[in-house]
Amino acid sequence: MAPSSGPSKSELLKGTLDMLILQTLTLQPQHGYAIAQHIEKLSDDVLSIEQGSLYPALERLQKKGWATSKWGESPTGRKARYYTITASGRKQLGKEISSFDRVLVAIQAVMKRA
C-alpha cells in the first residue's frame, strides 16, 4: 500500500502536553490510556501521546498538585490508575491556555502569508 499523504503524527510543542492532559481531565477522571486516546481522537490522530511522555507528565502534574490519582477498575476489568484535575490544576490550566493563546497569535503573525 502506498504511503498516506494525509496528516502525519506531530510532536507536541514543548509545554503543551500538560495543558492537553489537564484539559482532558476537565471532562471526567480518566486513566492514562484513555487520556492518550482522547487527545489522539480529538486531534484526528495528528497528536500522538507516547507512554514514555504521558506517564512522566502525569507524575509531574501530581507532584505540582494539579492532579490526583486513585486506583480503580477500567471498563475492561483491569486495574487502572484514574487521574482527576484539582482546583489548582484548573487554575493552572487557565494560565496555560492564556499563555498558549498568546503564542498562537505570535506564530500566526510570523506565518502570515502575503
C-alpha positions as CSV (number, residue, x, y, z in Angstrom):
1,M,0.0,0.0,0.0
2,A,1.3,3.5,-0.9
3,P,2.3,5.8,2.0
4,S,-0.5,8.1,3.0
5,S,-0.3,11.8,2.1
6,G,-2.6,12.8,5.0
7,P,-1.5,14.4,8.2
8,S,1.4,12.8,10.0
9,K,1.6,12.5,13.7
10,S,3.3,15.5,15.2
11,E,5.5,16.0,18.2
12,L,3.8,18.3,20.7
13,L,5.2,21.7,21.3
14,K,7.2,21.9,24.5
15,G,4.9,22.5,27.4
16,T,1.7,21.7,25.7
17,L,1.3,18.1,26.9
18,D,0.5,19.2,30.5
19,M,-2.1,21.6,29.1
20,L,-3.7,18.9,26.9
21,I,-3.8,16.4,29.8
22,L,-5.3,18.9,32.2
23,Q,-7.9,19.9,29.6
24,T,-8.8,16.3,29.1
25,L,-9.2,15.8,32.8
26,T,-11.8,18.6,33.0
27,L,-14.3,16.2,31.4
28,Q,-14.0,13.4,34.0
29,P,-11.4,11.3,35.8
30,Q,-9.6,9.1,33.3
31,H,-6.8,6.5,33.2
32,G,-3.7,7.2,31.2
33,Y,-4.6,5.2,28.1
34,A,-8.0,6.9,27.9
35,I,-6.3,10.3,28.2
36,A,-3.9,9.5,25.3
37,Q,-6.8,8.1,23.2
38,H,-9.0,11.2,23.8
39,I,-6.2,13.6,22.7
40,E,-5.4,11.5,19.6
41,K,-9.1,11.2,18.7
42,L,-9.9,14.9,19.0
43,S,-6.8,15.8,17.0
44,D,-7.8,13.4,14.2
45,D,-4.7,11.3,15.1
46,V,-2.3,14.2,14.4
47,L,-1.2,14.3,18.1
48,S,0.3,11.1,19.4
49,I,1.0,10.7,23.1
50,E,3.6,8.0,23.8
51,Q,3.6,6.3,27.2
52,G,7.2,7.5,27.7
53,S,5.9,11.0,27.7
54,L,2.4,10.6,29.2
55,Y,3.2,8.9,32.5
56,P,6.1,11.2,33.5
57,A,3.8,14.1,32.7
58,L,1.0,12.6,34.9
59,E,3.6,12.2,37.7
60,R,4.7,15.8,37.2
61,L,1.1,17.1,37.4
62,Q,0.6,15.1,40.6
63,K,3.8,16.5,42.2
64,K,2.7,20.0,41.4
65,G,-0.7,19.4,42.9
66,W,-2.6,19.9,39.7
67,A,-3.9,16.3,39.5
68,T,-4.6,13.5,41.9
69,S,-5.0,9.8,41.2
70,K,-6.6,6.7,42.7
71,W,-6.8,3.1,41.7
72,G,-9.9,1.8,40.1
73,E,-11.2,-0.7,37.5
74,S,-11.1,0.1,33.8
75,P,-14.1,-0.8,31.5
76,T,-12.2,-3.9,30.5
77,G,-12.0,-5.1,34.1
78,R,-8.3,-4.3,34.6
79,K,-6.8,-2.4,37.5
80,A,-6.1,1.2,36.4
81,R,-5.0,4.5,38.0
82,Y,-7.6,7.2,37.4
83,Y,-6.4,10.8,37.3
84,T,-8.5,13.8,38.4
85,I,-7.8,17.5,37.9
86,T,-7.6,19.5,41.2
87,A,-8.8,23.1,41.8
88,S,-5.2,24.4,41.5
89,G,-4.9,22.3,38.3
90,R,-8.0,24.1,36.9
91,K,-6.4,27.5,37.8
92,Q,-3.1,26.4,36.2
93,L,-5.0,25.3,33.1
94,G,-6.5,28.8,32.7
95,K,-3.0,30.3,32.9
96,E,-1.6,27.8,30.3
97,I,-4.4,28.4,27.9
98,S,-3.9,32.2,28.1
99,S,-0.2,31.8,27.5
100,F,-0.7,29.3,24.7
101,D,-3.2,31.7,23.0
102,R,-0.6,34.4,23.0
103,V,2.0,32.1,21.5
104,L,-0.5,31.0,18.7
105,V,-1.2,34.7,17.9
106,A,2.5,35.4,17.7
107,I,3.1,32.3,15.4
108,Q,0.2,33.3,13.2
109,A,1.6,36.8,12.8
110,V,5.0,35.4,11.8
111,M,3.5,32.9,9.4
112,K,1.1,35.4,7.8
113,R,1.4,35.0,4.0
114,A,1.1,37.9,1.6
